[in-house]
Amino acid sequence: MIDETLLEAEELMDKAIEATSEDFGTVRTGRANPALYSKVLVDYYGAPTPLQQLASFNTPDARTILITPYDASAMREIEKALSDSEVGANPSNDGKQIRITMPELTEERRKEYVKLVRSKGEDHKVSVRNARRKAKEAIEKAVKDGEVGEDDGDRATKELEALTKSHTERIDEMTKRKEAELLEV
C-alpha cells in the first residue's frame, strides 16, 4: 500500500520533470532550435495539428531554421501559424520551404525570458508539491484506518519528503541552467 503510493508519487514527480524540460525547450535562447515550435499548432484541413507532424526541420546555421512541409498545400497555413506563434520570428516562404531567421535577443527580451523560465519552473515545482500532498494524505489515511503502522507511516513520509526535495532541486537546477543559457551573450 505505502510502496504503491510512493511509486505513484514518484511517477507524478518524474512527469513534472519531463514537462519542465519540454517547457524550457520551447523558450528561445540565442540559437535556432526546432523545439521552439513544438507547441505550434497548424490548422490543417480544419484540425489543429502539431507542426512536427506536418514538416521536417533543419538548422543550417545557429540562427536559421528551415521548415520543409511534407504537403506543399499546407505551406500557407504553416506560415500563418508560425507568424501567430509567440516565438517572435518572421517566416519567409520560397515556395518549397519556409526560412526563419532568428533575430538577436535584446537585453530586455532576455530578462523577459528569464522571468518566464522562473515562472514555469515554479509552476512545475507546485505540481511536484501537489503529488507530495496527495501521497501524504493517502499515507495518513492508511495509518488512521489501521492499514499500516505508525512507524511505517513515518518512514514513508520521510521517503516522500526526500523524493520531493530531490525533484524540486532538479527543477531548480534546470531553471538555473536555462537562465544561464538565456543570459549568455
C-alpha positions as CSV (number, residue, x, y, z in Angstrom):
1,M,0.0,0.0,0.0
2,I,2.7,2.5,1.0
3,D,5.1,1.4,-1.7
4,E,2.3,1.9,-4.3
5,T,1.6,5.3,-3.0
6,L,5.3,6.3,-3.1
7,L,5.7,4.9,-6.6
8,E,2.7,6.8,-7.8
9,A,4.0,10.0,-6.3
10,E,7.4,9.4,-7.8
11,E,5.9,8.9,-11.3
12,L,3.9,12.1,-11.0
13,M,7.1,14.0,-9.9
14,D,9.0,12.4,-12.8
15,K,6.3,13.6,-15.2
16,A,6.7,17.2,-13.7
17,I,10.5,17.0,-14.5
18,E,9.8,15.9,-18.1
19,A,7.2,18.7,-18.5
20,T,9.8,21.2,-17.2
21,S,12.3,20.0,-19.7
22,E,9.7,20.3,-22.6
23,D,8.6,23.7,-21.4
24,F,12.2,25.0,-21.2
25,G,12.9,23.7,-24.7
26,T,10.2,26.0,-26.1
27,V,11.8,29.1,-24.5
28,R,14.0,30.7,-27.0
29,T,17.7,31.3,-26.4
30,G,20.1,32.9,-28.9
31,R,20.3,29.7,-31.0
32,A,17.8,28.4,-33.5
33,N,16.2,25.3,-32.1
34,P,13.3,23.3,-33.7
35,A,11.9,22.6,-30.2
36,L,10.8,26.2,-30.1
37,Y,8.0,25.2,-32.4
38,S,7.0,22.0,-30.7
39,K,3.8,23.7,-29.3
40,V,2.8,25.4,-32.6
41,L,-0.5,24.1,-33.9
42,V,-1.4,24.4,-37.6
43,D,-4.9,24.5,-38.9
44,Y,-4.5,21.5,-41.3
45,Y,-7.8,20.7,-43.1
46,G,-9.8,22.1,-40.2
47,A,-8.0,20.2,-37.4
48,P,-5.3,21.7,-35.2
49,T,-2.2,19.7,-35.9
50,P,1.3,19.9,-34.3
51,L,3.8,21.4,-36.7
52,Q,6.2,18.5,-36.2
53,Q,3.7,16.2,-37.9
54,L,3.5,18.4,-41.0
55,A,7.1,19.3,-41.8
56,S,10.7,18.5,-41.3
57,F,13.2,20.9,-39.6
58,N,16.7,21.7,-40.5
59,T,19.1,24.2,-38.8
60,P,21.8,25.1,-41.4
61,D,23.4,27.7,-39.0
62,A,23.0,29.0,-35.5
63,R,20.2,31.4,-36.3
64,T,18.3,29.9,-39.1
65,I,15.7,27.2,-39.2
66,L,14.4,25.7,-42.5
67,I,11.0,24.1,-42.4
68,T,10.1,21.8,-45.3
69,P,6.4,20.8,-45.3
70,Y,5.6,17.3,-46.3
71,D,2.4,18.6,-48.1
72,A,3.1,21.7,-50.1
73,S,-0.6,22.7,-49.9
74,A,-0.2,23.3,-46.2
75,M,2.5,25.9,-46.7
76,R,0.2,28.9,-46.3
77,E,-1.3,27.5,-43.0
78,I,2.1,26.7,-41.6
79,E,3.4,30.2,-42.4
80,K,0.3,31.7,-40.7
81,A,0.7,29.5,-37.6
82,L,4.4,30.5,-37.4
83,S,3.6,34.2,-37.7
84,D,0.9,33.9,-35.0
85,S,3.2,31.9,-32.6
86,E,4.7,33.6,-29.6
87,V,8.3,32.8,-30.6
88,G,8.6,36.1,-32.3
89,A,10.1,35.3,-35.7
90,N,9.2,36.3,-39.2
91,P,8.9,33.3,-41.6
92,S,9.8,33.8,-45.3
93,N,8.5,31.4,-47.9
94,D,10.4,30.5,-51.1
95,G,7.7,28.1,-52.4
96,K,9.3,24.9,-51.3
97,Q,10.4,25.7,-47.7
98,I,10.0,28.3,-45.0
99,R,13.1,30.0,-43.7
100,I,13.1,31.6,-40.2
101,T,16.0,33.7,-39.2
102,M,16.0,34.3,-35.5
103,P,16.7,37.9,-34.5
104,E,19.3,38.6,-31.9
105,L,17.8,38.7,-28.4
106,T,17.8,42.1,-26.8
107,E,18.8,42.5,-23.1
108,E,15.1,43.4,-22.3
109,R,13.8,40.3,-24.1
110,R,16.4,38.0,-22.3
111,K,15.1,39.3,-19.0
112,E,11.5,38.6,-20.0
113,Y,12.5,35.1,-20.9
114,V,14.3,34.6,-17.6
115,K,11.1,35.7,-15.8
116,L,9.1,33.2,-18.0
117,V,11.5,30.4,-17.1
118,R,11.3,31.1,-13.4
119,S,7.5,31.2,-13.6
120,K,7.4,27.9,-15.5
121,G,9.9,26.3,-13.0
122,E,7.8,27.4,-10.1
123,D,4.6,26.0,-11.7
124,H,6.3,22.6,-12.1
125,K,7.5,22.7,-8.5
126,V,3.9,23.3,-7.5
127,S,2.9,20.1,-9.4
128,V,5.6,18.2,-7.5
129,R,4.3,19.5,-4.2
130,N,0.7,18.6,-5.2
131,A,1.9,15.0,-5.9
132,R,3.5,15.0,-2.4
133,R,0.3,16.3,-0.8
134,K,-1.8,13.7,-2.4
135,A,0.6,10.9,-1.4
136,K,0.9,12.2,2.2
137,E,-2.9,12.3,2.5
138,A,-3.1,8.7,1.3
139,I,-0.4,7.6,3.8
140,E,-2.1,9.5,6.7
141,K,-5.4,7.8,5.8
142,A,-3.8,4.4,5.8
143,V,-2.3,5.0,9.2
144,K,-5.5,6.3,10.6
145,D,-7.5,3.4,9.2
146,G,-5.0,1.0,10.7
147,E,-3.9,-0.5,7.4
148,V,-0.3,0.3,8.3
149,G,1.6,1.0,11.5
150,E,2.6,4.5,12.6
151,D,6.3,3.6,12.2
152,D,5.8,2.6,8.5
153,G,3.8,5.7,8.0
154,D,6.6,7.9,9.4
155,R,9.2,6.1,7.3
156,A,7.0,6.6,4.2
157,T,6.5,10.3,5.0
158,K,10.3,10.7,5.3
159,E,10.9,8.9,2.0
160,L,8.2,11.1,0.4
161,E,9.9,14.3,1.7
162,A,13.3,13.1,0.3
163,L,11.6,12.4,-3.1
164,T,10.0,15.8,-3.1
165,K,13.3,17.5,-2.2
166,S,15.3,15.8,-4.9
167,H,12.7,16.6,-7.6
168,T,12.3,20.3,-6.6
169,E,16.1,20.6,-6.5
170,R,16.3,19.1,-10.1
171,I,13.8,21.7,-11.3
172,D,15.8,24.5,-9.6
173,E,18.9,23.2,-11.3
174,M,17.2,23.1,-14.7
175,T,15.9,26.6,-14.1
176,K,19.4,27.9,-13.2
177,R,20.9,26.2,-16.3
178,K,18.2,27.7,-18.6
179,E,18.7,31.2,-17.1
180,A,22.4,31.0,-17.6
181,E,21.8,29.9,-21.2
182,L,19.4,32.8,-21.8
183,L,21.8,35.4,-20.3
184,E,24.8,34.2,-22.3
185,V,25.6,36.7,-25.0
